[in-house]
Amino acid sequence: MAVTSRRPADPVQQAWALMQGFVEAHSRRGELAEALGFRLGGGRGKVLFRLREGPMTLGQIAAAHHVDAPYATLIVDKLEAHGLVERRPHPDDRRRKLVTLTDAGHQAIATADAILLRPPRAVEALTPDELGRLTALLTRLAAADEG
């Protein structure tokens, strides 16, 4: 599949436009929605994937995703409606709830990983040296973004 985009004259903008175009051309959102039976938009996917690290309170979810508590509650409500998470009493404070993955939530994450982590053919066609260079550049970009 060819990636088509307007090519800006600025090399930084050109590189960014090419990256965006490539990722958008290989989006798996539709395939994922079909496999799950619903879309993981609106922050639901990020919360679901974060919960694989372990249960969290609504306050922790809100802080981790830079949203307010009412919005975190809406996200959890939607995930709960799909049977992917459940609220359980906090072991140290019965007034608080822990949000935890259900078996269906773990399965949804496994399905998402299988779909989203499947590389496009163009990436699979790169030589080991090209993959090494690409990985090094992407690692450097990710590290720069964190700092």
Buried (B, 14 or more C-beta within 10 A) or exposed (E): EEBEBEEEEEEEEBEEBBBEBBEEBBEBBEEBBEEBEBEBEEBBBBBBBBBEEEBBBBEBBBEBBEBEEEBBBBBBEBBBEBEBBBBEEEEEEEEBBBBBBBEBBBBBBEEBEEBBEEEEEEEEEBEEEEBEEEEEEEEEEEEEEEE
